[in-house]
Amino acid sequence: MSWSGTGEAFAASYAALCAGTGERLREIAGPARGRTLLDVGAGDGTLATQWADAGWQVVATEPEPSMREVARSRHPQLHLASDGLPQLPYDDAAFDVVTANFVLNHVPDPRAAAGELRRVARELVIATTWSASPTALWGDVTSRAGLTAAPRVKLPADRDFERTADGFARMLTESGWCVQVSELTWTWHADPEALWRSVTGGVAGAGAFYATLADADRARFRAAFEELIAERAEGGRMPMTQTAAIAVDRRG
């Protein structure tokens, strides 16, 4: 899955969803006390800015140019770098805390990437992944439209991991983490127009699938989306229950 050019569409839609873990992550890390933090795969910079506002000395890394452009526009004060996994240009234990929010589920070698996160952390590493699909709505839309969903592109068997909390924990243990994994469930009340923008903007699997459709099938897809919004929306918002696995390795 390519995230190229999706910065604006992501920032207008799923950035708010991914920020749903932010409060829990800051609780895990504890008070800032001027500590340093590296936010890897920072996207539009929402969470990195929240860390900075809470008193952390933050470096945010994001390799995708359109994401960095949005982050610079929305958060000009953020210390932003273009570095990305699997190799980070920092010394061992360079940061007190390292975070990667919904990053390891997108990299080509999760174990190598997880090991690199741990290498540059002195006290604490926190990573998240989805343990229940955040985009089940689009499967319902596809089915309602009478279309055949694209199969999920999987990593090679020796690199992939089971997309559950237990599977995440096993993968991180194999990467050298002394890991504890918990789950967080919350309801995201999404703006339907923002959801639709994510699709037309090519975000995630639904956006990639929509890009392959002919005009007639796109019309069916849109009609099915509008039907489901009419059936499920509450007060003009779409309630979507999400579950994330949160992994913690306390190094110090």
C-alpha positions, 0 to 999 in steps of 0.5 A, spaced: 500 500 500 502 506 497 501 512 502 504 517 496 501 524 496 495 522 501 497 527 506 492 532 505 486 526 505 489 523 511 490 529 515 482 531 514 480 524 516 484 518 519 489 523 523 483 524 528 482 516 528 489 515 529 490 520 535 485 516 539 491 513 542 494 519 544 492 520 551 493 513 553 500 513 550 502 520 555 499 516 561 504 510 560 510 515 559 508 519 565 510 527 566 514 530 561 519 533 566 523 535 560 525 529 557 526 527 549 521 523 545 522 521 538 515 520 534 517 515 528 512 515 523 509 522 525 504 523 519 500 530 519 504 531 526 498 531 530 500 527 536 507 529 536 505 536 537 500 534 543 507 531 546 510 537 545 505 541 548 505 537 554 512 539 555 516 534 551 522 535 547 520 532 541 523 530 534 518 527 529 520 523 523 516 522 517 518 519 510 512 521 506 513 528 503 506 530 503 505 528 510 511 532 512 508 538 508 501 538 512 505 537 518 509 543 517 503 547 514 499 545 521 504 545 526 510 550 524 513 549 530 514 542 530 521 539 529 520 535 523 525 530 520 524 526 513 528 519 517 524 513 516 524 506 518 528 501 518 534 505 519 534 511 524 540 516 524 540 516 531 545 513 536 543 508 541 539 510 547 539 517 543 531 519 546 528 518 553 522 515 549 520 513 542 513 512 540 511 509 533 503 510 533 500 505 527 507 504 524 509 497 525 503 495 521 505 498 515 512 497 514 515 491 510 519 488 515 516 489 522 521 485 526 527 489 524 523 496 525 521 494 532 528 492 533 530 499 531 525 503 535 528 499 541 535 501 539 534 508 539 530 508 546 533 509 553 527 509 557 521 507 554 518 504 547 511 504 545 508 502 539 501 501 537 497 497 531 490 495 530 487 489 533 481 490 530 480 493 523 479 500 523 476 500 516 470 495 517 465 500 514 469 499 507 468 492 507 460 493 508 460 498 503 463 494 498 459 488 499 452 493 499 455 495 492 455 488 490 463 489 488 469 484 490 473 486 495 481 486 493 485 481 497 489 484 503 496 484 501 500 480 506 507 480 507 512 474 506 510 469 512 517 470 515 516 477 516 508 478 517 505 477 524 498 475 526 494 482 527 491 481 534 494 483 541 497 476 542 500 476 535 503 483 536 506 481 542 509 475 539 512 479 534 515 484 538 518 479 543 522 476 537 524 483 535 528 483 542 522 487 546 521 485 553 514 487 552 507 488 555 501 489 551 494 492 552 488 494 548 484 500 548 477 500 545 474 507 543 468 510 539 470 515 533 465 519 531 467 520 524 465 526 519 462 522 513 465 527 508 471 526 511 471 519 510 469 520 503 475 524 502 479 519 505 477 514 499 477 519 494 484 521 496 487 514 496 488 513 503 489 506 506 486 500 503 479 503 501 482 508 497 487 504 493 481 499 492 477 505 489 482 508 485 482 501 481 474 502 480 471 504 473 466 510 473 460 505 474 463 502 480 465 508 483 458 510 483 455 504 486 460 504 491 458 512 493 451 510 493 452 504 498 456 509 502 451 514 502 446 508 504 450 506 510 451 513 512 443 514 512 442 508 516 448 508 521 449 515 522 448 519 529 447 526 529 450 527 523 456 523 525 458 516 523 460 512 530 465 507 529 468 502 534 476 501 534 480 497 538 488 498 538 493 494 541 498 498 545 505 495 546 510 497 551 517 496 553 520 499 559 528 499 558 530 503 564 
